[in-house]
Amino acid sequence: MRPCRSHYAGPNWELADGSAVTGKAAGNAPGATAADIPWLKLDVTSHRGSGALTPVTTVQRINTHGGKLDVPATRPASSGARPTPPTTSS
């Protein structure tokens, strides 16, 4: 498991080595509590760059803690910004 440098809509993941993948949802499971975003299994649909993500075929978001927007955010949203509750996963 490697920490992700960047994760954004698509969904996309990028590492500092320049490798990146885009995924498509293949399955999900609820988080452990109502405040946790769901666990996800994603099949990789495309690769960019060359590096640690080059051979990856599946991405899993597991062990999530927090992140649900229907739970009050613990950080105030800046003007016009969408609230972003803290979240972690592995």
C-alpha positions as CSV (number, residue, x, y, z in Angstrom):
1,M,0.0,0.0,0.0
2,R,1.3,3.4,-1.0
3,P,0.0,6.8,0.1
4,C,-1.7,8.6,-2.8
5,R,-0.2,12.0,-3.8
6,S,-3.5,13.1,-5.4
7,H,-7.0,11.6,-5.6
8,Y,-9.8,13.5,-7.5
9,A,-13.0,13.1,-9.5
10,G,-13.0,10.4,-12.2
11,P,-12.1,8.8,-9.9
12,N,-8.3,9.2,-10.4
13,W,-5.2,8.5,-8.3
14,E,-1.7,9.8,-8.9
15,L,1.6,9.0,-7.2
16,A,4.6,11.3,-6.9
17,D,6.4,9.1,-9.5
18,G,4.1,10.4,-12.2
19,S,2.0,7.2,-12.6
20,A,-1.8,7.5,-12.5
21,V,-4.9,5.4,-12.9
22,T,-8.6,6.0,-13.4
23,G,-11.1,3.6,-12.0
24,K,-14.7,2.5,-12.3
25,A,-16.8,1.3,-9.3
26,A,-17.0,-2.5,-9.1
27,G,-18.4,-2.9,-5.5
28,N,-19.0,-1.1,-2.2
29,A,-19.7,-1.7,1.4
30,P,-20.8,0.7,4.2
31,G,-18.3,2.2,6.5
32,A,-18.1,1.0,10.1
33,T,-20.2,4.0,11.4
34,A,-22.8,6.3,9.9
35,A,-20.1,9.1,9.6
36,D,-17.7,6.9,7.5
37,I,-17.7,7.1,3.7
38,P,-18.3,3.7,2.1
39,W,-15.5,1.2,1.3
40,L,-15.1,0.9,-2.5
41,K,-13.6,-1.6,-4.9
42,L,-12.7,-0.1,-8.3
43,D,-11.5,-1.7,-11.5
44,V,-8.8,0.3,-13.2
45,T,-10.0,1.5,-16.6
46,S,-6.9,3.5,-17.8
47,H,-3.3,4.1,-16.9
48,R,-1.1,7.2,-17.4
49,G,2.6,7.6,-16.9
50,S,5.1,4.9,-15.8
51,G,5.7,3.9,-12.2
52,A,4.2,2.0,-9.3
53,L,0.6,2.3,-10.6
54,T,1.5,0.9,-14.0
55,P,0.6,-2.8,-13.2
56,V,-2.4,-1.9,-10.9
57,T,-5.7,-3.5,-12.0
58,T,-7.8,-2.8,-8.9
59,V,-8.0,0.0,-6.3
60,Q,-9.6,-0.4,-2.9
61,R,-10.7,2.3,-0.5
62,I,-11.0,0.6,2.9
63,N,-10.9,1.3,6.6
64,T,-12.5,4.7,6.1
65,H,-13.0,7.1,9.0
66,G,-15.3,10.1,8.6
67,G,-16.0,12.0,5.4
68,K,-19.8,11.8,5.1
69,L,-21.3,15.1,4.2
70,D,-24.6,14.3,5.9
71,V,-22.8,14.5,9.2
72,P,-22.0,18.0,10.5
73,A,-18.5,19.0,9.3
74,T,-15.9,19.7,11.9
75,R,-14.2,22.3,9.7
76,P,-16.0,25.5,8.7
77,A,-16.4,25.9,4.9
78,S,-14.8,28.9,3.4
79,S,-17.1,31.3,1.6
80,G,-18.8,29.4,-1.2
81,A,-16.8,26.2,-0.6
82,R,-18.4,22.9,-0.1
83,P,-17.9,21.5,3.4
84,T,-15.1,18.9,3.5
85,P,-15.3,16.7,6.6
86,P,-12.0,15.1,7.6
87,T,-11.5,11.5,6.3
88,T,-8.8,8.9,6.3
89,S,-8.7,5.5,4.5
90,S,-6.2,2.8,3.6
